[in-house]
Amino acid sequence: MINSTPFQRDFSRYVLLIVFFYLNLAVLLPKLYDKRRLLLYWVCVFVSYVWICTLPFFVFPDNRGSDLRFDFFQNEMSSDKKNIQRFEDFSPPPFENVSTEKGAKFEKENFTRPPKILPHGKGFPPPKMMDREDSFSRKYISGLLPFLFSFLSSFFLYQSIKKKEIERAKAKADLLNLRYQLQPHFLFNTLNSIYSLILMKSDDASEGILKLSNVMRYIVEESENDFVLLSKELFYIKDYIALQLIRTDSSLDFSYEESGNTEGVKIVPMILLNFIENAFKYGYNAEESSKISINVNLDGEKLNFKVFNNIVNYSAADESTKVGMKNTTERLEKLYPGKYSLNIDENKKSYFVELNLDLSS
């Protein structure tokens, strides 16, 4: 008879444990455990345990016990036949000349029936030979430790994944909160610029409103995205700069330089705006000459962004400026961890910001 090997049963058990690992991770924990259907969950776990411990013995039964027993009895029968043959070979001839009743009776009782083979006591099969592989200990107790390892591994891995998902959701909510704080801050500053143009009855007010509509359209349509094309972000920034320049005069020395190929490169929306806002907020005063310079250089996917301005508007410092810078720094830390460097050099006469940003995905 062909026997199933222990390797086949152990291998099938480990395959079932792997299947249970992913079943528990992808189905049982999210569908039952998380939804507080605990009774059904533990029933499924117990049934899986019984199934994993039993199925390998059902598919690959152990026939060694029955084979050994069969071989034992086959050997015993062969041995008995040999004993009978030896007995017949060496038995004395019948009492041919015995005519007494006693002699006839002796011959009848001792030589007309096969010899009785007494058990010799060797080779008897162990009483639990048939149950050795199929015992409770073999099936369930020995399978308990691997099952617990598979169960606990999937359970703790699921908890780790769930914790990371919660952290990502919280981080996304924080970013949305920062973004919503930034948008009103920007809108108020822009409306103040338009208001000043209207007070001066400037012909540039209509152009300013047009630029403002472009900027607001960008905020509504693009700023909700996680990433936008850098070319769109810079186009929006130039509209914002044009909007700010409408209310300035010749007292401001302004320069804007842009270099590098921005095609296909993406950036988080409105991440650069606050630095430019602060430059115009602190760096322009109609009663005093000032300078603002903005330089954007892209080398591959490495962005170098510089803003310099003289501080000529000392009354501009307020709490909203601190909030805006704090929000921008927090967004950089959350969205570009380890991929940016921010250097701010500030004194009583000037303000310089340099941001190096790795935009590779």
Residue pairs with C-beta under 8 A, 6 or more apart in sequence:
1 63
1 66
1 67
1 70
2 63
3 62
3 63
3 64
3 67
4 60
4 61
4 62
4 63
5 60
8 56
8 60
9 56
9 57
9 60
9 62
10 56
12 55
12 56
12 59
12 60
13 52
13 53
13 56
13 143
13 146
14 146
16 51
16 52
16 55
16 56
17 52
17 146
17 147
17 149
17 150
18 150
20 48
20 52
20 147
20 150
20 151
20 154
21 150
21 153
21 154
22 154
23 48
24 45
24 48
24 150
24 151
24 154
24 155
24 158
25 154
25 157
25 158
28 41
28 44
28 45
29 41
29 154
29 155
29 158
30 158
31 37
32 38
32 40
32 41
32 44
33 41
45 151
49 143
49 144
49 147
50 140
52 143
52 147
53 139
53 140
53 143
53 147
54 139
57 133
57 134
57 139
62 132
62 133
62 134
64 133
65 129
65 130
65 131
65 132
65 133
66 130
68 125
68 129
69 125
69 129
69 130
72 123
72 124
72 125
75 123
76 123
80 117
83 115
83 117
84 114
84 115
84 117
87 115
91 111
94 107
94 111
95 103
95 106
95 107
98 104
98 106
98 107
126 132
128 135
132 138
171 334
174 330
174 334
175 331
175 334
175 335
178 327
178 330
178 331
179 223
179 270
179 331
181 323
181 327
182 270
182 273
182 274
182 324
182 327
182 328
183 219
183 223
183 270
185 320
185 323
185 324
186 219
186 270
186 273
186 277
187 216
188 320
189 277
189 281
190 212
190 215
190 240
190 243
191 212
193 208
193 243
193 244
193 246
193 247
194 205
194 208
194 209
194 212
196 247
197 204
197 205
197 208
197 246
197 247
198 205
200 247
202 246
202 247
204 246
204 247
205 246
207 246
208 243
208 246
208 247
211 239
211 240
211 242
211 243
211 246
212 243
214 236
214 239
215 236
215 239
215 240
215 243
218 232
218 236
218 239
219 270
222 228
222 232
222 236
222 269
223 269
223 270
225 269
226 268
227 266
227 267
227 268
227 269
228 266
228 267
228 268
228 269
229 262
229 264
229 265
229 266
229 267
230 262
230 265
230 266
230 267
230 298
230 303
230 359
231 262
231 263
231 265
233 267
233 269
233 270
233 271
233 272
234 258
234 262
234 296
237 272
237 273
237 276
238 256
240 273
240 276
241 256
241 276
241 294
244 280
244 284
245 252
245 254
248 254
248 284
248 286
249 286
251 284
251 285
251 286
251 287
251 288
251 289
251 290
252 283
252 284
252 289
252 290
252 291
252 292
253 289
253 290
253 291
253 292
254 291
254 292
254 293
255 292
255 293
255 294
256 293
256 294
256 295
257 293
257 294
257 295
257 296
257 297
258 295
258 296
258 297
259 296
259 297
259 298
260 296
260 297
260 298
260 299
261 298
262 298
265 298
265 301
265 359
266 359
266 361
267 303
267 357
267 359
268 331
268 335
268 336
271 328
271 331
271 332
271 335
272 305
272 355
274 324
274 325
274 327
274 328
275 305
275 307
275 328
275 353
275 355
276 294
276 307
277 324
278 307
278 309
278 321
278 324
278 325
278 351
279 292
279 294
279 307
279 308
279 309
279 351
280 292
280 309
281 313
281 316
281 321
282 309
282 311
282 312
282 313
282 316
282 317
282 351
283 290
283 291
283 292
283 309
283 310
283 311
283 312
283 313
283 351
284 290
284 292
284 312
284 313
285 312
285 313
288 312
289 312
290 309
290 310
290 312
291 308
291 309
291 310
292 307
292 308
292 309
292 310
293 306
293 307
293 308
293 309
294 306
294 307
295 304
295 305
295 306
295 307
296 303
296 304
296 305
297 303
297 304
297 305
298 304
301 358
301 359
301 360
302 356
302 357
302 358
302 359
303 355
303 356
303 357
303 358
303 359
304 354
304 355
304 356
305 353
305 354
305 355
305 356
305 357
306 352
306 353
306 354
306 355
307 351
307 352
307 353
308 350
308 351
308 352
308 353
309 350
309 351
310 349
310 350
310 351
311 348
311 349
311 350
311 351
329 342
332 340
332 342
332 355
332 357
336 357
336 358
339 357
339 358
339 360
340 355
340 356
340 357
340 358
341 355
341 356
342 353
342 354
342 355
343 353
343 354
343 355
344 351
344 352
344 353
345 351
345 352
345 353
346 352
